């Protein structure tokens, strides 16, 4: 993967797991990053909070955010986490994303065991390192 100019915008449906982990790993590496969801949850997934604490990153006080057109416009690259944004994003928003959209096709940590969440976390960390 070639180096890409940020800021990076990580998007998933609930902004409660994968996109939160990706944003946190990117910021730890000094990258400009944000995350958002098309239908944000009220809190970050507790298993994700636990898995990230193991990496000495605290996401427990993060709040899932609603994806906006402004966020897409200011992003250098929009990375979806394997969720079907096509099903929940308005067409004009999708059209803006297509120019700078990458899908990482990652499993959703929702309802997974801590061991499964760790695997997803480690894969996200590996991919963020490639940015």
N, C-alpha and C positions, 0 to 999 in steps of 0.2 A: 504494500500500500504506500502510495506517495504521500509526502508531507502535505498537509492542507492548512490553509490559513483559517484561523478561527475568526470570530468567536464560534464555538460549537454549541448547537442546540440539540439536546437529547430528548426525544419524544416517545412516549408510550401512552396507552389509554388512560391509566389511573395516576401516573407520575408518583407511584408509591413504592417502586422496586427498582427495576432495571435502569430507568432514566436517572433516578436519584443516585444510584451507585456510580453510574458513568459520570455524572456531573461532579460528584465528590472526588473521584479519582483524577479527573481532568484538572480540577482546581488544585489538588495536591501537587500535580506536576507543573503548576504555574500557568496553566492554560486558561483563557477566558472561556467560561462555559456556563450554560443555564440548562434547566430541564423544565418540561411541562407535559401536561396530559390533555387529551381531547375530552375526557370526562373524569376530572381529578377526584381521587379519593379524599377522605377527610384527614387521614394520617398516613405516615409512611409505614409499610409492612413491618411488624415487629421482628420477624425473622431476618429481614434485611438490616434493620437497626442492629441486631445482635451480630450478624455476619460482618458488618462494617466495623463494629467495635473491636472485633478480633484483629482488624487491620489498623487499629488506633485512629479510626475516623468516626466521629459522632454525627449521625444524621437524625438523631431522635427529635431534635427541635425543628427540623425542616417541615415545611407545609407544602403539600402537593399544589401545583399552580395550573391554572387554565392556559392552554395554548392560545396565543393571539397572533394576528397578522403582523403586528409590530415585531414580535419575537422572531418570526420567520424572516422578515425584511432585514433585521439587523444581524442575522446569523450568516457566517461564512459557509457553514455546512450544517445541514439538518440531518441528524442520524436517528432513524426510527429503530426501535428495539425488537422488531419482529412482530409487532402488533399490526392489525389491519387498519391503518389510519384511513385508507380509502373508504372504509365503511362508515367512518364517523366524522371525517373532515369535510367541510363545505368545498365544493369544486373550485372556487376562486383561490381558496387557501392552498389546496392541493397543487394548483397550477403554479403558484409562487414557489412551492417547495420543490417541484420537479427539477428545476435548474440546478439545485444543490442538495439533492436527496440521496442518502445512502441508507440501506436497510441492513441491520446486523443480524436479523433473524435469530433472536435469542429466546429461550424458553422463559415463560413467565414464572417468577418465584412464588406467586400467590398459591397458597395451599401446599407448598412443598416442604419437605423436611429441612432442617438446618444443613444437613450434608448436601442436599441438592442445591440449596441456596448458595452454599460455599462454591460449588462448581460453577454456577452462573456468575457469581461475583468474580471468581478468578478469571473467567473468560472475558468478562467486561474489562477487568484491569489490564489483561493482556492486549485487548483491542485498543484501549485508550492509550497505552504505551506506544502503539503504532501510529498514533496521530502526530 
